[in-house]
Amino acid sequence: MVYREGLLGKGELSKIKYTSSLLDDAEIYRETILALITHVNELNKVGVLPSNEAEAIIKALRSLAKEPYKPSDEYEDVHEYIEAVLIHRLGDAGGWIGLGRSRNDHVATALRLRLRKLIIELASSIIELRRVVLNKAIETADTVIIGTTHRQPAQVTTLGHYMLYLDELSRDFLTSLLSIYEVVNKSPLGSGPLAGTMVKLNRVREAEELAFNGIVENTVYATGSRYFMLASASITVSYLVELGRFINNIEMWLMPQLNYITLEPSHLATSSIMPHKRNPATLEVFRARIGEAVGHLVSMYSIERPVEAGYQLDLQEETRHAWLIMRIAIDGVGMITDLLRGIKVNEGRVKEDLVKYPVTAAEYVELMSISRGIPFRNAHREVAVMIKEGKNPGINPTEAIRGKEVLGGPNPSIITESAKARLIELSSIEAKVKELEVSVNKAEAELMGD
């Protein structure tokens, strides 16, 4: 117990364990050490920490980073644990790291360091998903499937059309994710607990050493705000919810009653008693975890809502939810990517329902209105009566698809052209994300002496 003894005494272990963030801090163990190495470097550069002691502390921190994270229950958090280890190994010299430093600015730094890496990982997963989806769009640009609204047969379209729907959603999310990366990738280091420190730290220099793209300027905002986490979690959960809606389409198409698609057997499970069952196991688990992600986001809002602008321990309870959201997203996107690689349309089964349901009736009405020169509503009523009488008015499904020149529609040539253009665009986005990853890895390797 490094922090409390002088004022409060040793305290009771049960209460320390109750308020401790040690378990959650495992996620930011390495990042906390990175922030400390940068801090020690800065103390040395501004002349308040002799070089020999700075070198000894940095050597000990690098050694600690290679060791398993196994703190005992007596510590409040990773920051106290690391400082206690340094003092144990280096004597009083280990206590230098407390100068010009607060847990408030250091945990905010570690959180941003960790979150930016998770954003890069998630962005890379989205890029791979988009690559698979775009290639599948080209492959299935003219593979007919029946589109639904209100879970009812609606219009004839193609699997390629649905693939571009999923890509456009993922494209928008990727744009948002890389935009929020710029908010996350700013340094709060050197802000102290709330109102700065008497040590003349060069915060810009610290930020550059950690490959941050600038600083969080205001020290109250730098230490007390978790907007960067809330925003990252919020856009991620919004994407997951929309992605979950597409999962519902896949599951519906997979039902034996429709049987429009087949999936690779590895994504299915069977029953312990019913040997005929082909259950979409990976889809069901991912959909459930999307629900969990929604709950985690609500928890984040609920935890942060009553907290003042400065730091309070409530914020440490918020953090675990952000990590869980990001992991649900990364794992789930990887799973759905693999699933879509192997998706195939049962074209014979789709053809049966093309005869059964009037899914080109809307196109038939439009052509009737144009060719006969009658108001659309009159044509609509006339066709509705035909359907009521058991007739199935419509046009050739292929003609219905190919006859639409509207941008964003199911016309196979438009689908193919759009998908190819987006693949080219995706290559430049991938290069940008790779550049971010290289920059981060290089900075961290240098700090760790690798």
N, C-alpha and C positions, 0 to 999 in steps of 0.2 A: 504494500500500500504506500505509494510514493506521494500521493497528493493530499490525502485527508488527515494524516496523522498530526500535523502541526496545529491544526485548528480544531478538528473534531475527534481526534483519537482514532484508534484502529477500526472501530465500527463492528457491526455484526455481519458475519459471513452470509447469513441468509438474506439480509437486506442488500448487501453488495451484489450478490448473485441475481437478485430480483431486478435491480436497476442496470445491471451490466449489459453491455452490447458485445461482449467477447465473441459469442457464437456468430453473430451477424458480421462482425468485423473480419472474419476469415476471408470474406469476399474482397476486402480492401487491404489485406496485410501487405502485399507487395507494393501497392500504391502508396500506402502510408510511409513505407521505407523510402520510396522514391522522393516523396515530398520532403522527408527529413534530410536526405543527402543533399538535395538542392538548398535546403535551409542552412545546413552546416557550411556548404560552399559559400553561401552569401555572407554568413557571419564572419568567415575568414576573409572574404573580399573587402568587407567594410572595416576590417581591422579590429574586431572585438574578440576574435577567437584565434589564438596562435595556430600557425600552420601545422605544427607537430600534433597538437591535440585534435585539430580538424581531421587530419589524415587518420589518426587512430580511431576516431568516432566513425568516419566513413568506412574504414576497413571493417569495423565491427558490425556496422549496418549491412554491408554487403554480405558478410558471413551469415548474419541473421536471416537474410533474405533466402539463403540456400537451405536453411534449416526448416523442419516441419513446424507448423504453427500449433504449438501445444501449451498455451498459457494455463496457469492454475487459476482457480476460482477467486483468488483474492484480489484480482485487478478489476477496475471499472471498465476498462476498454483496451483496445489494441495500443493506444498511445501510451497509457500508463505502463502496460506490459513491456513495450519496447524500451521505454526510458529506464525501467527497473532493471532490465537485462543489461543495458549499457552501463549503468552505475555499478552493477554487480561485477561486470567484466573489466571496467576501466577505472573504477573508483569514482571519486568526486568529479573527474573530468567528464563522465557521462552525463552529468547534470547540466552541462553547457547547452544542450539542445533545447532547454526550456526558455532560453533567452530570445526575446523577440518572437515568441511562438505561443499560440493558443491552440488548444484542441479544436476550437471553432473554425479557425481558418485552415487548419491542417486536415480536418475531416472533410471539409468542403472541397479541398484540393484533391484528396484521395477519391472522393465520390465522383468528381468530374473526370479524373484520370481513368477510373474503372468504367464509367458510363460511356466515355468516348470509344473505348475499345469494344464494348458491347454493341454500340451503334455501328461501328465499322463491320463487326461480325454479322449483325443483322442485315446491313446494307448489302454485304457480299452474298448472303443467303437470298435476298430479294432479287439480286442481279441474276443468280443462277435460276431462280424460279421463272423470271421473265424470259431468260434464254430458252428454257424448256417450253414454256407456254407459247412463245412466238414461233418456234419451230413446229410445235404441234398445230398452231393456227395455219401455217403454210401447208402442212401435211393433210389437214382436214378441212381445208377451205371450201370444198364442195361436198363434204360428208354431211348429208341431211340429218337433222334431228328436229323434233317437235319442241318448240319453245313454249313455256307456260307462264301465265299470270294467274294469281289467285289459286294456284295449284290446279289449274284447268288448262287443257290444250288451247293454245292461243294462235300462234303463227308458226309457219315452217321457217326454219333457219338452218344454220350449220354449227357443228361443233367448233369449227374455226372461228365463227362469230362470237361464241361464248368464250373462247380462249382470248380473243382480243378484249373482251369485257374484263376478264381477269387481269390482263396485262395493263389495261388503262388504270384500273384500280391500283395495281402494284406500282405503276409508273408515278401516279400522284403521291402515293405513300413514300416512295423513294425520294421524290423531290422534297417532301416535307421533312423526311428523316435527315437528309443532308443539310437542310436549312437549319434544323434544330441542332445539328452537330456544331454549327458555328456559334450557337448560344452556349452550348456545353463546353466547347473548347476554349474557355477563357479562364485565367488563373485568379483565384482568390488568395493565393499564398502571400503572406506578409501583411494581411489585414488585421492580425491580432484577434482579440476576443470580440470586439465591436467597433472600437474607435481608434484602431491602429496601435502602434508600439513606439517607444522612444528610440529603438534601434533604427538607424538610417538605412533600412533595407531598400534595395533597388528592385521593386516589384516587377518592373518590365524585364529586367535581366533574369530574374527567377522564372518568369513566364517563358522566356525564350529557351531557357535550359531544359524546361519540361515540354518543349514543342507546343506550347499553347499559342493560340493566335490572338494574343493580347491579354488584357487583365479585366477582371470585374472591378470597376473603378471604385465605387462607393463601398467603404468597408463594412457598413451595416448590411448592405445588400449582399456583399461578398460572403459574409459569414452566416447570416441569418436566413437568407432566401433559399428555397428549394424549387423555385420556378423551373429551373433547368431540368429537374427530375420529373416534376409534374407534367411539363410540356412533352417531354420524351415519352413518358408512360401514356399520356392521353392520346397522342397521335398513333402510338403503337396499338393500343386497345381499340381505337376507332377502326384501324385497318383490320385487326383480328375479327371484329364483329362483322364487318363487311365480307371478309374471307369466309367466315362461318356461314353466311347466307349461301355462298356458292357450294359449300360442303353439303348444304341441304339439297341443292339441285342434284349433285352427284349421287347422294343417297337415294333420292327419289328415282332417278334414272336406273339405279341398280336394283330397285325392287323387282321381284319376279313378275309382278303384275304389269310392269312396263318392260323391264329387261332391255333397255335401250343401249346399255354399255356393259363392258366387262372390265375388270381390274386384275392386276397381277395377284395371284393367290396369296402372296406374302402379306398383303394388306387385309386379308380376310381372316376370320376365325369361324369355328363351327361350334355346334352345341354338344354338351356332354351327354345329351339323351336323344336329340333330334338329328340324325345323320345327314339330313338334307340341307341343313342351314349353312348359308354363306353370309356371315355377319360382317359388316364393314368396320372392323375393329379399330383401325388407326383413325378413321374418320370420326368415330364416336368418341374416342378418347381425346382427340384434338378439340372437338367441339365442346366437350366438357371443360377442358382446360381454358378454352376461350371464356367460358362462363366464370371460371376462377379468376382470370385476368380482369374481367369486369369488376369482380368483387375486390380484388387487390387495388384497383384504381379508386374505387369508392372509399376504401380504407385510407388511402393516401389523402384524399380530399378531407375525409372526416377527421383524420389526425391533425392535419395542418391548419384547418379552418380556425380553431380557437387560439392558435399560438400567436404571440406578439411578434413584432418585426425582428427582434433579437433572437438569439439561439435559446432553445429550451430542449430538454431531453425528449420531449414528444417527437422531435424530428428524427432521433435515432430509431424510433419505432416505425417510422414511415419507410425507412430505407429498404428493409427486407422485401417489401412489396414491389418496389421498383425492380429489384433483381429478379424476382419471380416472374414478373411480367415479361421482362426481356428474355428470360430463358424459355418461357412458354412460347414466345414468338419465334425465337431462333430454332428451337426443336421442331415446332409445328410446321414452320415454313419448309424446313428440310424434308419433313415427312410428306407434305402435300406435293412437293416438287417431285419426289420419287414416284408418288402415286400417278401423277399426271403424265409422266414419261410412258407409262404402260397402258393408259386408257385407250379403249377401242370402242367403236360404235357397232352395235349389232344391226346392220343396215336392213336385213330382212325383216327383223322385228319392227323397226321404224316404219317400213313400207306398209306393214299390216295396219298400223294406226293411221297412216296417211289416207288410207281408203275409208277407215272407220269414222274419223273425225273431220269436220269441215274446217280444217286449219288454213285453207286459202280463201275462205269466204270473204274476208276483209278486202283482199286483192281483187276478188271477183266483183264485189260491190263497187270498188273504185273504177274498175274498167267499164262496168255497166254504166255508171254515171257519166263517164267521159264519152263512151261510144254512142250512147243513146241521147246524150245531151239533156239528161234529167237531173234535178237536184239530188245531191248525195243522200239526203234523208229519205227521199222517196225510194231510191234504189235499196237502201239499207232495210227499209220496212218490207219491201218485196222479197228480198232474200231471207229475211227473218221468218216470213210466212212459209217459204219453201222448206226451211230447216225444221220448222214446227210440224210440217206435214211429213217429215221423215226423209226428205231429200238431202242430198249432200252436194250443194253447189260449190264450185271452185274451179281452179285452173291447175295446170300441171305444176307440181311443187318446184321442179327445176326452173320452170319459166318464172315462177313467183320470186325465186331467189335471184336469178340472173337478170330479171327485168328491172331490178331496183338499182338505180345509179346514185342514190343518196349517199353522201359521205358518211361512213360509219355503219352502213348497212351490211347485209350478209352477202352481197355480190362477191363471188370467189376472187375475181380479179382485184377488187378493192381490198379484200382481206389480205391477199398475198402481197400486194404492193405496200400496204400499210405495215404489215409484219416485217417485211424486208427492210423498210426504212427505219423501223424501230430497233431492229437488230444492229444497224449501223450506229444509231444514236446510243444504244446500250454499250457499245464498245468504248465510247469516249467516257461514259459515266463510270464504267469499270476501271478505266485507267485513272480517273480522278480518285476513286476510292482506294485503289492500290497505292497511289501517291500519299494519301493520308496515312495509310497503314505503315508504309515504309518510314515516313517522317516520325511517327510515334515510336515505332520499334527501334529506330536508330537512336533517338534521344534517350530512351529507357536503357538501351544497351550501354551507352556511354556512361550514364549515371551509375549503372551497376558494375562498370569496369569490364564488361564482356567484350 
